[in-house]
Amino acid sequence: MAGCWRKAKAFAGLLVLTFSIEDAAAQQRWVTFGDSLSDRGNLFALSGNTQPPQPYFNGRFSNGPVWVESIAGAQAGWTGGVTPSGSLNFAFGGSRTDTILAPGPGTATQVGAFFAGGGTFGATDIVTMWAGANDIFQAIAVPANQNSVAISSVATTAASNVVAQIGQIAAAGARTIVVMNLPDLGAAPQFNTSGAAPLASLAAVTFNTTLTNGLATVAQANPNTRILQVNAAALFGAVRSDPSAFGFTNVTQQCLTTPACVTGSTATQNTYLFWDGVHPTARGHAFVAQAVQQYLNAPIQAAAAASITEIGVHDRRLAAQRSLDRLRGYHPQAEKTDIYIAIIGDQTAVKARSSMPGYTYSAGGIEIGILRHLNDRITLGGAASVKTGESSSSVQGNKISMQPTSFTLDMLARWSGQQGFFAQAALGTSLTRINEFERVLGIASLSNKGETLSAAFSAVGQIGQKVKLGNLTFEPSVKLGYLSGNTRSFSETGAIAPISYRGRTVSAFLAAADLRTDYQFAPNLTGHVVIGYEALLGQTGAQLRGALADSPGSDFSTGVGKVESPGLTFGVGLSGLVGGFQAHLDYRGAVAAGGQISHRGSIGGRIGF
């Protein structure tokens, strides 16, 4: 008993180092089918508390709790008869995928018993299935099956059985089904030093291929069911490739037959990936649980990528704003041309909303432009800029970062009327390349990466009136426009839960009003302040759609809310003539009602000829 208590305490400490159970997950109903990898004591009870024996932990085929216990919390074991309404665990050590008792009932029997007892699925239930290895283990032990044709046939049949059972479960109304594939069985200690290793590896590959293809068919027939195929093969492959990153010192031998390991502390035991010939240690199970959480939480974690489109729209709005400010600050001289250049930078901190996590974005670059004054009333021109920056956010233990590089191009026009009235417009487009998009999963060193393009368009007009009173000039104005941004579909690459993001388009109408006040300190030095309000109206694109790239039937749509309006805007600036060069320094800020804060600055100048 003391040894069990010591192991339980050590495993609790291990979970603190990996992840905490979400309250919502613990409150959901979980129904588990499978074999020893998910058995929380069913075979132990069936065998009169003899299988598996000590030093196995409390009837588990490991040195601690198995993966599903870390997520689902308490589950009742199956004892036959009427199916209870709470969380249930039907998994038995030794179970095959058919109806053969070997020694536990096969998953076909388990699923049948669930329905025979009156079991039904609720909309929020999560069903799990991990099985197939025992069919292969038992087949390899038979000499007649020790060839690639026979073992491939066994693996195909086992996977087909699982697919059929998933089809039953989905047809019965299950809305979320977690299905595990098989790790490389040939790499497990039971096989990795024997001649059977290639056959065991072939069987796992064949099983996984058949499983994936079959689940795609089930998903197509049950579009309301979310099928999550957890890539256990990739997880264990990543562990073997970099054991130290996961806290392991041995990934090839079994702890149970290594005296220094099996008699050591739980912490020592958990430096081994394998407890026995085929079963993971508690640490290995903890990483499986973390991987399952990544698949389950993908719709929420994907929401962070919605910032890509918003960054494109944000950059387009700022580019249009800079262009209009340039037009507003210059005084046309007939048949003269102004060329300007500036160093630009901006920073935004966006608050969380709906399922969308908060994020930060900062960038800097250079802008150049040309203005041709056709006469003292009409000015035409163009502007271009390039800038690069960084964006980061965090959601449910995932850290998301990216490096946007944007290119913008604007066409400008201004008409200056009599008595200070003016009208001006900017028409522009932007292209943003998202480099090094990375989602760090919080599972050791694992991360998923990707890249994509985002394009944006804007058309903004502004009218205003200049009123000059001595050294002061007051300039009230209103601005109306249209903004649209679109992000191209892209997929992450990575071992665990890579997400495919569908294209997303965001559009909105822009409405703003402000008052600019200029003060002439000296003939060659002028300062200004601006205060106003800016809003985004009639928005579209409040949903982010995607799917897990390695799970057929895992499509989702996540509400990410509307882009926050800039809100209260303000700014200050200075401009002065140095020789023939007109230098300027500008700052603009905005504070949204939801707490979003943004800053924009530029320093540069122009020269006329």
KESEPA-662228 format. One line per 3 residues: number of its first residue (from 1); for each residue x, y, z of C-alpha. Coordinates in nm, 2 decimals, padded with zeros to 4 digits. Each point is the difference from the previous one (the first is absolute). Last residue first. Example, Ala and Ser with C-alpha at 12.3 -4.5 7.8 and 13.67 -1.06 7.14 Angstrom:
! KESEPA-662228
2	01.37/-00.11/00.71  -00.14/-00.34/00.07;
//
This chain:
! KESEPA-662228
609	01.16/07.02/-05.69  -00.12/-00.09/00.35  00.17/-00.20/00.27;
606	-00.17/-00.20/00.26  00.07/-00.12/00.35  00.02/-00.29/00.24;
603	-00.11/-00.12/00.34  -00.30/-00.22/00.05  -00.21/-00.14/00.29;
600	-00.30/-00.21/00.06  -00.14/-00.13/00.32  -00.28/-00.23/00.09;
597	-00.20/-00.09/00.31  -00.28/-00.24/00.02  -00.20/00.04/00.33;
594	-00.34/-00.11/-00.12  -00.11/00.36/-00.06  00.30/00.06/-00.23;
591	00.29/00.22/00.08  00.18/00.15/-00.30  00.34/00.16/-00.06;
588	00.17/00.21/-00.26  00.36/00.15/00.01  00.17/00.21/-00.26;
585	00.34/00.16/-00.06  00.06/00.20/-00.31  00.29/00.14/-00.20;
582	-00.05/00.24/-00.31  00.34/00.00/-00.18  00.10/00.31/-00.20;
579	00.21/00.14/00.28  -00.15/-00.15/00.31  -00.38/00.07/00.00;
576	-00.19/-00.12/00.30  -00.28/-00.24/00.08  -00.12/-00.11/00.34;
573	-00.27/-00.25/00.10  -00.26/-00.11/00.25  -00.28/-00.26/-00.01;
570	-00.33/-00.12/00.13  -00.26/-00.27/-00.08  -00.28/-00.12/00.22;
567	-00.14/-00.33/-00.14  00.22/-00.22/-00.23  -00.30/-00.23/-00.05;
564	00.06/-00.35/00.13  -00.01/-00.27/-00.27  -00.32/-00.20/00.04;
561	-00.03/-00.33/00.18  00.22/-00.31/-00.02  -00.28/-00.26/-00.03;
558	00.15/-00.34/-00.09  -00.11/-00.22/-00.29  00.12/-00.36/00.01;
555	00.09/-00.28/-00.24  00.13/-00.32/00.17  -00.15/-00.25/-00.25;
552	00.33/-00.15/-00.11  00.28/00.06/00.26  00.36/00.07/-00.11;
549	-00.05/00.36/-00.11  -00.23/00.09/00.29  -00.26/00.22/-00.14;
546	-00.07/00.37/-00.07  -00.25/00.29/00.01  00.04/00.33/00.17;
543	-00.32/00.19/00.05  -00.07/00.38/00.05  00.07/00.07/-00.37;
540	-00.23/00.29/-00.07  -00.01/00.35/00.15  -00.27/00.26/-00.05;
537	00.19/00.28/00.18  00.36/00.07/00.10  00.02/00.31/00.21;
534	00.24/00.30/00.03  -00.01/00.29/00.25  00.19/00.32/00.01;
531	00.29/00.20/00.14  00.29/00.15/-00.19  00.28/00.23/00.12;
528	00.23/00.20/-00.22  00.34/00.17/00.00  00.16/00.24/-00.25;
525	00.35/00.13/-00.04  00.15/00.19/-00.30  -00.17/00.34/00.05;
522	-00.01/-00.05/00.38  -00.23/-00.17/00.25  -00.28/-00.05/-00.25;
519	-00.28/-00.19/00.17  -00.20/-00.27/-00.17  -00.33/-00.14/00.14;
516	-00.15/-00.32/-00.15  -00.36/-00.09/00.09  -00.12/-00.35/-00.07;
513	-00.28/-00.21/-00.15  00.00/-00.36/-00.10  -00.20/-00.26/-00.18;
510	00.15/-00.32/-00.15  -00.21/-00.27/-00.16  00.10/-00.36/00.07;
507	00.13/-00.31/-00.17  00.17/-00.32/00.13  00.07/-00.29/-00.22;
504	00.13/-00.34/00.12  00.15/-00.28/-00.19  -00.02/-00.34/00.17;
501	00.26/-00.09/00.26  00.14/-00.36/00.00  00.12/-00.08/00.35;
498	00.28/-00.24/00.10  -00.11/-00.20/00.31  00.34/-00.16/00.09;
495	00.30/-00.07/-00.22  00.02/00.33/-00.18  -00.07/00.19/-00.32;
492	-00.27/00.26/00.01  -00.24/00.05/-00.29  -00.10/00.30/-00.20;
489	-00.30/00.17/-00.15  00.07/00.36/-00.13  -00.08/00.29/00.22;
486	-00.24/00.27/-00.12  -00.03/00.37/00.11  -00.26/00.26/-00.08;
483	-00.03/00.37/00.10  -00.26/00.25/-00.12  00.00/00.38/00.05;
480	-00.14/00.31/00.16  00.19/00.28/00.16  -00.12/00.32/00.17;
477	00.20/00.32/00.05  00.06/00.29/00.24  00.30/00.22/-00.08;
474	00.09/00.28/00.24  00.30/00.22/-00.09  00.17/00.20/00.27;
471	00.27/00.27/-00.06  -00.26/00.26/-00.07  -00.34/-00.17/-00.03;
468	-00.01/-00.23/-00.30  -00.31/-00.22/-00.07  00.07/-00.31/-00.22;
465	-00.30/-00.21/-00.10  -00.02/-00.37/-00.05  -00.08/-00.29/-00.23;
462	00.14/-00.35/00.01  -00.02/-00.30/-00.22  00.12/-00.35/00.06;
459	00.03/-00.31/-00.24  00.18/-00.29/00.15  00.12/-00.34/-00.10;
456	00.17/-00.29/00.18  00.20/-00.31/-00.09  00.12/-00.27/00.24;
453	00.26/-00.27/-00.09  00.09/-00.32/00.18  00.26/-00.18/00.21;
450	00.00/-00.30/00.22  00.14/-00.16/00.32  -00.10/-00.24/00.27;
447	00.20/-00.04/00.32  00.13/-00.27/00.22  00.28/00.07/00.25;
444	-00.16/-00.17/00.31  -00.38/00.01/-00.06  -00.09/00.37/00.05;
441	-00.13/00.02/-00.36  00.22/00.27/-00.14  -00.20/00.14/-00.30;
438	00.24/00.16/-00.25  -00.07/00.22/-00.30  00.35/00.05/-00.13;
435	-00.08/00.25/-00.28  -00.34/00.15/-00.06  00.02/00.20/-00.32;
432	-00.22/00.31/-00.01  -00.12/00.15/-00.33  -00.16/00.34/00.02;
429	-00.23/00.20/-00.23  -00.09/00.36/-00.03  -00.24/00.28/-00.10;
426	00.04/00.33/00.19  -00.23/00.30/-00.02  -00.01/00.37/00.05;
423	-00.25/00.28/00.03  00.09/00.36/00.12  -00.18/00.32/00.11;
420	00.23/00.28/00.11  -00.19/00.30/-00.13  00.02/-00.13/-00.36;
417	00.06/-00.36/-00.09  00.30/-00.23/00.03  -00.05/-00.33/-00.19;
414	00.21/-00.29/00.10  00.10/-00.34/-00.15  00.20/-00.29/00.11;
411	00.08/-00.35/-00.13  00.13/-00.25/00.26  00.24/-00.30/00.00;
408	00.08/-00.21/00.30  00.24/-00.29/00.07  -00.02/-00.19/00.32;
405	00.23/-00.24/00.18  -00.17/-00.19/00.29  00.22/-00.20/00.24;
402	-00.20/-00.25/00.20  -00.05/-00.13/00.35  -00.25/-00.22/00.18;
399	00.05/-00.14/00.34  -00.23/-00.29/00.09  -00.07/-00.05/00.37;
396	-00.38/00.05/-00.04  00.05/00.31/-00.22  00.30/00.23/-00.04;
393	00.08/00.29/-00.23  00.28/00.14/-00.21  00.06/00.23/-00.30;
390	00.33/00.11/-00.14  00.11/00.26/-00.26  00.08/00.09/-00.35;
387	-00.06/00.31/-00.20  -00.02/00.11/-00.36  -00.16/00.32/-00.13;
384	-00.13/00.15/-00.32  -00.16/00.34/-00.07  -00.16/00.16/-00.30;
381	-00.09/00.34/-00.13  -00.25/00.25/-00.13  -00.06/00.35/00.12;
378	-00.27/00.24/-00.13  -00.07/00.36/00.11  00.31/00.21/-00.04;
375	00.08/-00.18/-00.32  00.12/-00.35/-00.11  00.16/-00.05/00.34;
372	00.19/-00.33/-00.04  00.05/-00.19/00.32  00.25/-00.28/00.04;
369	00.03/-00.26/00.27  00.24/-00.21/00.20  -00.05/-00.21/00.31;
366	00.24/-00.20/00.21  -00.03/-00.27/00.26  -00.12/-00.09/00.35;
363	-00.23/-00.25/00.16  -00.17/-00.09/00.32  -00.29/-00.24/00.07;
360	-00.13/-00.12/00.33  -00.28/-00.26/00.05  -00.31/-00.06/00.21;
357	-00.17/-00.34/-00.05  -00.30/-00.03/-00.23  -00.27/-00.23/00.13;
354	-00.23/00.30/00.07  00.24/00.29/00.07  00.36/00.02/00.12;
351	00.16/00.35/00.00  00.21/00.13/-00.28  00.34/00.16/00.06;
348	00.12/00.20/-00.30  00.33/00.15/-00.10  00.10/00.21/-00.30;
345	00.31/00.12/-00.18  00.09/00.22/-00.29  00.33/00.14/-00.13;
342	-00.09/00.27/-00.25  00.07/00.11/-00.36  -00.16/00.28/-00.20;
339	00.01/00.12/-00.35  -00.18/00.32/-00.08  -00.07/00.12/-00.35;
336	-00.09/00.36/-00.12  -00.21/00.09/-00.29  -00.22/00.23/00.21;
333	00.09/00.01/00.37  -00.22/-00.22/00.22  00.03/00.04/00.38;
330	00.09/-00.32/00.18  -00.13/-00.13/00.33  -00.33/-00.14/-00.11;
327	00.15/-00.19/-00.29  00.25/-00.17/00.23  -00.27/-00.07/00.26;
324	-00.22/-00.16/-00.27  00.29/-00.23/-00.09  00.07/-00.09/00.36;
321	-00.36/-00.09/00.06  -00.02/-00.22/-00.30  00.31/-00.18/00.11;
318	-00.14/-00.04/00.35  -00.32/-00.15/-00.12  00.18/-00.24/-00.23;
315	00.23/-00.11/00.28  -00.29/-00.07/00.23  -00.19/-00.19/-00.27;
312	00.31/-00.22/-00.05  00.05/-00.04/00.38  -00.37/-00.10/00.02;
309	00.04/-00.27/-00.26  00.30/-00.16/00.19  -00.17/00.06/00.34;
306	-00.25/-00.28/-00.08  00.29/-00.24/00.06  -00.06/00.03/00.37;
303	-00.34/-00.17/-00.05  00.18/-00.33/-00.09  00.06/-00.07/00.37;
300	-00.37/00.01/00.07  -00.09/-00.23/-00.29  00.29/-00.23/00.08;
297	-00.09/-00.07/00.36  -00.09/-00.37/-00.05  00.30/-00.07/-00.22;
294	00.24/00.18/00.24  -00.16/-00.17/00.30  00.07/-00.34/-00.16;
291	00.37/00.09/-00.03  00.01/00.10/00.37  -00.16/-00.33/00.10;
288	00.26/-00.19/-00.21  00.28/00.21/00.18  -00.14/-00.11/00.33;
285	-00.01/-00.36/-00.11  00.37/00.01/-00.07  00.07/00.15/00.34;
282	-00.21/-00.27/00.16  00.21/-00.26/-00.17  -00.09/-00.13/-00.34;
279	-00.12/-00.36/-00.08  00.17/-00.23/-00.26  00.28/-00.20/00.16;
276	-00.05/00.14/00.35  00.01/00.35/00.16  00.11/00.16/-00.33;
273	00.11/00.36/-00.04  00.25/-00.03/00.28  00.09/00.31/00.21;
270	-00.33/-00.06/00.16  00.14/-00.29/00.20  00.25/00.24/00.16;
267	-00.27/00.24/00.10  -00.21/-00.29/00.14  00.29/-00.08/00.22;
264	00.23/-00.29/-00.08  -00.06/-00.37/00.03  -00.13/-00.03/-00.36;
261	00.27/00.22/-00.14  00.32/-00.13/00.16  -00.13/-00.36/-00.04;
258	-00.07/00.03/-00.38  -00.27/-00.25/-00.09  -00.30/00.22/00.08;
255	00.17/00.32/-00.14  -00.02/-00.13/-00.35  00.27/00.09/-00.25;
252	00.01/00.22/-00.32  -00.11/00.35/00.12  00.25/00.06/00.28;
249	00.10/00.34/00.14  -00.34/00.16/-00.02  -00.09/00.35/00.10;
246	-00.19/00.09/-00.32  00.27/00.21/-00.15  00.25/-00.26/00.12;
243	-00.16/-00.27/-00.23  00.04/00.19/-00.33  -00.07/-00.23/-00.29;
240	-00.16/-00.27/00.21  -00.24/00.25/00.15  -00.08/00.14/-00.34;
237	-00.08/-00.35/-00.13  -00.22/-00.07/00.30  -00.20/00.31/-00.09;
234	-00.01/-00.07/-00.37  -00.13/-00.36/00.05  -00.25/00.13/00.26;
231	-00.16/00.21/-00.27  -00.34/00.07/00.15  -00.28/-00.05/-00.25;
228	-00.27/00.25/00.11  -00.34/-00.08/-00.15  -00.25/00.29/00.03;
225	-00.35/-00.14/-00.07  -00.26/00.20/-00.18  00.13/-00.10/-00.34;
222	-00.06/-00.37/00.06  00.03/-00.18/-00.33  00.30/00.21/-00.10;
219	00.16/-00.05/00.34  -00.04/-00.38/-00.03  00.17/00.00/-00.34;
216	00.29/00.21/00.13  00.02/-00.23/00.30  00.06/-00.30/-00.24;
213	00.29/00.17/-00.18  00.17/00.10/00.33  -00.05/-00.34/00.16;
210	00.13/-00.19/-00.31  00.31/00.22/00.00  00.05/-00.04/00.38;
207	-00.04/-00.38/-00.01  00.24/-00.04/-00.28  00.26/00.22/00.17;
204	-00.04/-00.19/00.33  00.02/-00.34/-00.18  00.31/00.10/-00.19;
201	00.17/00.11/00.33  -00.09/-00.34/00.17  00.13/-00.18/-00.31;
198	00.33/00.19/00.00  00.05/-00.06/00.37  -00.06/-00.38/-00.01;
195	00.37/-00.07/-00.03  00.04/00.11/00.36  00.17/00.29/00.17;
192	-00.27/00.25/-00.05  -00.29/-00.24/00.05  -00.11/-00.01/00.36;
189	00.20/00.32/00.07  -00.24/00.20/-00.23  00.15/00.13/-00.33;
186	-00.17/-00.27/-00.20  -00.33/00.11/00.13  00.03/00.34/-00.17;
183	-00.28/00.19/00.17  -00.36/-00.10/-00.07  -00.28/00.23/-00.09;
180	-00.22/00.16/00.26  -00.37/00.08/-00.06  -00.17/00.29/00.18;
177	-00.37/00.02/-00.08  -00.20/00.32/00.04  -00.37/00.02/-00.10;
174	-00.12/-00.34/00.10  -00.35/-00.05/-00.15  -00.04/-00.37/-00.05;
171	00.13/00.02/-00.36  00.33/00.13/00.14  00.03/-00.29/00.25;
168	-00.09/-00.26/-00.27  00.25/00.15/-00.25  00.27/00.01/00.27;
165	-00.07/-00.37/00.05  00.04/-00.07/-00.38  00.32/00.20/-00.01;
162	00.14/-00.19/00.30  -00.08/-00.33/-00.18  00.16/00.13/-00.32;
159	00.32/00.08/00.20  00.01/-00.36/00.13  -00.06/-00.15/-00.34;
156	00.27/00.21/-00.16  00.25/-00.09/00.27  -00.08/-00.38/-00.03;
153	00.04/00.02/-00.39  00.32/00.19/00.03  00.13/-00.27/00.24;
150	-00.08/-00.27/-00.25  00.15/00.16/-00.30  00.31/00.13/00.18;
147	00.10/-00.34/00.15  00.00/-00.14/00.35  -00.37/-00.09/-00.01;
144	00.05/-00.37/-00.03  00.25/00.01/00.29  -00.27/00.12/00.25;
141	00.14/00.26/00.25  -00.04/00.27/-00.26  -00.38/-00.05/-00.01;
138	-00.04/00.05/00.38  00.20/00.32/00.00  -00.19/00.13/-00.31;
135	-00.35/-00.06/00.14  00.12/00.14/00.33  00.12/00.33/-00.16;
132	-00.34/00.08/-00.15  -00.16/00.23/00.26  -00.04/00.36/00.11;
129	-00.35/00.14/-00.01  -00.14/00.31/00.18  -00.35/00.14/00.01;
126	-00.06/00.36/00.12  -00.35/00.10/00.10  -00.12/00.35/-00.07;
123	-00.30/-00.08/-00.22  -00.10/-00.29/00.21  00.06/-00.36/-00.09;
120	-00.22/-00.30/00.08  00.04/-00.32/00.20  -00.29/-00.23/00.04;
117	00.20/-00.30/00.14  00.01/-00.16/-00.34  00.15/00.32/-00.14;
114	00.30/00.00/00.24  00.03/-00.38/-00.02  00.03/00.02/-00.38;
111	00.28/00.25/00.03  00.18/-00.22/00.25  -00.05/-00.31/-00.20;
108	00.14/00.15/-00.32  00.28/00.14/00.22  00.10/-00.35/00.10;
105	-00.09/-00.14/00.34  00.30/-00.04/00.23  00.23/-00.31/-00.01;
102	00.01/-00.04/-00.30  -00.38/-00.03/-00.03  -00.06/00.00/-00.37;
99	-00.27/00.25/-00.12  00.22/00.20/-00.23  00.24/00.29/00.05;
96	00.22/-00.19/00.25  00.00/00.06/00.37  00.31/-00.10/00.20;
93	-00.06/00.25/00.28  -00.36/00.11/00.00  -00.16/00.33/-00.10;
90	-00.37/00.06/00.08  00.06/00.33/00.20  -00.32/00.20/00.07;
87	-00.09/00.36/00.08  -00.35/00.03/00.14  -00.33/-00.14/-00.13;
84	00.04/-00.36/00.11  -00.04/-00.28/-00.26  -00.22/-00.27/00.13;
81	00.16/-00.34/00.04  00.37/-00.06/-00.01  00.27/00.11/00.25;
78	00.16/00.27/-00.20  00.22/00.23/00.20  -00.12/00.34/00.11;
75	00.20/00.30/-00.11  00.16/00.26/00.22  00.20/00.28/-00.17;
72	-00.03/00.01/-00.38  00.33/00.17/-00.07  00.27/-00.15/00.22;
69	-00.20/-00.33/00.03  00.01/-00.04/-00.38  00.38/-00.01/00.00;
66	00.06/-00.29/00.24  00.06/00.04/00.37  00.34/-00.12/00.14;
63	00.27/-00.26/-00.04  -00.17/-00.14/-00.31  -00.25/-00.27/-00.10;
60	-00.24/00.13/00.26  -00.14/-00.22/00.28  00.12/00.21/00.28;
57	00.34/00.08/-00.14  00.19/-00.30/-00.15  00.26/-00.12/00.26;
54	-00.21/-00.20/00.07  -00.24/-00.22/-00.21  -00.19/00.08/-00.32;
51	-00.21/-00.19/00.05  -00.07/-00.13/00.35  -00.28/00.21/00.14;
48	-00.26/-00.27/-00.04  00.06/-00.03/-00.37  -00.30/00.21/-00.11;
45	00.10/00.28/00.25  00.35/00.02/-00.14  -00.13/-00.03/-00.36;
42	-00.22/00.31/00.07  00.27/00.20/00.18  00.06/00.33/-00.19;
39	00.03/-00.17/-00.34  00.09/00.26/-00.27  00.33/-00.14/-00.13;
36	-00.11/-00.35/00.12  -00.27/-00.02/-00.27  -00.27/00.22/-00.15;
33	-00.33/00.18/00.06  -00.04/00.32/00.21  -00.32/00.20/00.06;
30	00.06/00.35/00.13  -00.28/00.23/00.14  00.11/00.36/00.03;
27	00.06/00.16/00.33  00.37/-00.07/00.01  00.04/00.15/-00.35;
24	-00.17/00.32/00.10  00.22/00.03/00.31  00.31/-00.03/-00.22;
21	00.25/-00.25/00.14  00.34/00.16/00.08  00.30/-00.06/-00.23;
18	00.35/-00.14/00.00  00.21/00.08/00.31  -00.31/-00.01/00.22;
15	-00.08/-00.34/-00.15  00.34/-00.13/00.11  -00.06/00.11/00.36;
12	-00.32/-00.19/00.00  00.19/-00.30/-00.13  00.24/00.03/00.29;
9	-00.28/00.01/00.25  -00.17/-00.31/-00.16  00.33/-00.19/00.00;
6	00.06/00.06/00.37  -00.36/-00.10/00.09  00.04/-00.32/-00.20;
3	00.32/-00.08/00.18  -00.15/00.07/00.34  -00.29/-00.24/-00.09;
//
